[in-house]
Structure formats: C-alpha cells, structure tokens
C-alpha cells in the first residue's frame, strides 16, 4: 500500500503549527510538527519525512543553521518560511540547499501548491515511479532521471538539491539552446514561480561549483550576454 507523503513542520508559532497540521492532514498528508531544532532532531530519529517546512526564525539554532546541518547529511526537500524583510536570508537559505521559500504571511493553499510542486520535482510524491527511467550523458557525467542522481566522470555520486537537479535536467534536455531566466523558472518551478524569484541565480551558482572545472570560467553552462544561458555539451540519452 502506497503511503501519503510525510511532512515535517518546524515552526515556533504554535497556532501556525496547528493550522498547517490540520490543513495538510485534510489534504491527505501525514504531518508531524516541531517547535525547534531539538524537537526536529527527535522526530528525525524515529521517522522518515518526504519534505520539511522550516521556519527561518527559531529559538536556539535558527532555520539557516538547521538547513545547513540537514544538507550535510540528507537530501530531503526543504521549504523555508521567511519574513518579508529578510531577502538576504532567503538567498542564503537557497545557498545552503533549501529547495524553495515562502514569505510570511501566506495562504496555506500557496504552501500546499509549493509542497506538491517540490514533491513532483523531487519524485517524492505518492505513487511516483522510480524505475524504468532514462539516463542523460554529457562529458562523462551521467544523470539518472529515475533515481534523480548525478554521477561524475569518475563514477562518484554528486549530491544535488532538488532545485539543482531540476535545473541541470532543464539544461541537459535542451543542449545548445539559449534559455533565459524566465524560461528556466517555468521549467523548474512552474506556476509557483514569481517574477522576482532569485532561486535560479542561486541554484545556477551552486550547480556550477559542483560540475564546472572552474566555476569562474564555466565551460558547460555558458552565460549569453543579454540572453540567458546555454548548455554547451552534446548530450546522449541512454535507456
């Protein structure tokens, strides 16, 4: 029997935790909630979660610290909740590996849409098949689309966040084609993207640091002045 996705909410606002828990449960998610990093750690010891909704401002260890720590050991998708005036912290959160962010106050339905979008992108949604996928190969690198994994030319698994993986696939499926920022947002984020979304810029910088020999002089993902970006290598699709 396929279980519904398991969501962990980490926020010190008790009323918000209760509201989101009830709302997401009504939409057939399994939900646990924690008020701080210590409570989050206890839940992570006993359960597997498909996605974490993580508030930026928390007592004790803040959301940025927790995000950094989670990313050092896990690829679980993370949506960060931030206040309106904290744009720099949202960018830092994406730098640390968050997959998406949402500005408070927000409509729970917007969070629901973002959760579903991230789960679709990461393959964590209920009923998503992980078998029978294809492989994209470029310059010795291998992208396993079914497992959502990237392997280096030496065969090592390269850890990517969900956003970084989606961005790489968007490029690799459209080699030698100029893609502007708006197209990349649409390909990786869909309807939940906004005109002022900075996630593409952050994820592109992170991705270049992981796959380019020299991120300051990128050879794989080239910048086209005034136009966008182009993925230079030839790409072969294998069964």
Residue pairs with C-beta under 8 A, 6 or more apart in sequence:
2 126
2 127
3 30
3 126
4 28
4 29
4 30
4 126
5 29
5 30
5 50
5 51
5 115
5 119
5 124
5 125
5 126
6 29
6 30
6 31
6 32
6 47
6 48
6 49
6 50
7 24
7 29
7 30
7 31
7 32
7 49
7 50
7 51
7 52
7 53
7 115
8 31
8 32
8 33
8 34
8 40
8 43
8 44
8 47
8 49
8 51
8 52
8 53
9 17
9 20
9 21
9 24
9 31
9 32
9 33
9 34
9 52
9 53
10 33
10 34
10 35
10 36
10 37
10 39
10 40
10 52
10 53
10 54
10 55
10 58
10 63
10 66
11 17
11 20
11 33
11 35
11 53
11 55
11 58
11 81
12 35
12 36
12 55
12 57
12 58
12 59
13 55
14 35
17 33
17 35
18 33
19 108
20 31
20 33
20 53
20 108
20 111
21 31
21 33
23 108
23 112
24 31
24 108
24 112
24 115
25 31
27 112
29 115
32 43
32 47
32 49
34 40
34 42
34 43
35 59
36 58
36 59
36 60
36 61
37 58
37 60
37 61
37 65
37 66
38 60
40 52
40 66
43 49
49 76
50 76
50 77
50 119
50 124
50 125
51 76
51 77
51 78
51 79
51 115
51 118
51 119
51 122
51 124
52 70
52 76
52 77
52 78
52 79
53 79
53 81
53 111
53 115
54 63
54 66
54 67
54 70
54 78
54 79
54 80
54 81
54 98
55 63
55 80
55 81
56 62
56 63
56 64
56 80
56 81
56 82
56 83
56 86
56 89
56 90
56 93
57 63
57 83
58 66
61 69
63 80
63 81
63 93
64 89
64 92
64 93
64 96
67 78
67 80
67 93
67 96
67 97
67 98
68 96
68 97
70 76
70 78
70 97
71 78
71 96
71 97
71 161
75 159
75 160
75 161
75 162
77 99
77 100
77 118
77 119
77 122
77 124
77 161
77 162
78 97
78 98
78 99
78 100
79 98
79 99
79 100
79 101
79 102
79 111
79 114
79 115
79 118
80 90
80 93
80 98
80 100
80 101
80 102
81 101
81 102
81 103
81 104
81 106
82 89
82 90
82 93
82 101
82 102
82 103
82 104
83 103
83 104
84 103
84 104
87 198
90 101
90 103
90 198
91 198
91 202
93 101
94 101
94 163
94 198
94 199
94 202
94 203
95 202
95 205
95 206
97 161
97 206
98 161
99 118
99 121
99 122
99 161
99 162
99 163
100 114
100 117
100 118
100 163
100 189
100 192
100 199
101 199
102 110
102 111
102 114
110 192
113 191
113 192
114 192
116 125
117 189
117 190
117 191
117 192
118 124
118 162
119 125
120 128
121 162
121 163
121 165
121 166
121 188
122 148
122 162
122 165
123 130
123 148
129 146
130 146
130 147
131 146
132 146
133 144
133 145
133 146
133 147
134 145
134 146
134 237
134 238
134 239
135 142
135 143
135 144
135 145
135 237
135 238
135 239
136 142
136 143
136 145
136 169
136 172
136 173
136 235
136 236
136 237
136 238
137 143
137 235
137 236
137 237
137 238
138 172
138 175
138 220
138 231
138 233
138 234
138 235
138 236
139 153
139 220
139 233
140 152
140 153
141 150
141 151
141 152
141 153
141 211
142 150
142 151
143 149
143 150
143 168
143 169
143 172
144 150
144 151
145 169
148 162
148 165
149 157
150 157
150 158
150 160
150 165
150 168
150 211
151 157
151 158
152 158
158 210
158 211
160 168
160 207
160 210
161 203
161 206
163 188
163 199
163 203
164 203
164 206
164 207
164 210
166 187
166 188
167 184
167 188
167 200
167 203
167 204
167 207
168 207
168 211
170 179
170 184
170 187
170 188
171 179
171 221
171 229
171 231
172 231
172 235
173 235
174 231
175 231
175 232
175 233
175 234
175 235
176 230
176 231
176 232
177 230
177 231
178 224
178 227
178 228
178 229
178 230
179 187
179 228
179 229
179 230
179 231
180 227
180 228
180 229
181 200
181 201
181 228
183 228
184 200
184 228
184 229
185 193
185 197
185 199
185 200
186 193
188 200
188 203
189 197
189 199
204 221
204 229
205 215
207 221
208 215
208 218
208 220
208 221
209 215
211 220
211 221
212 218
212 219
212 220
212 221
213 219
219 232
220 231
220 232
220 233
221 229
221 230
221 231
221 232
222 229
222 230
222 232
223 229
224 230
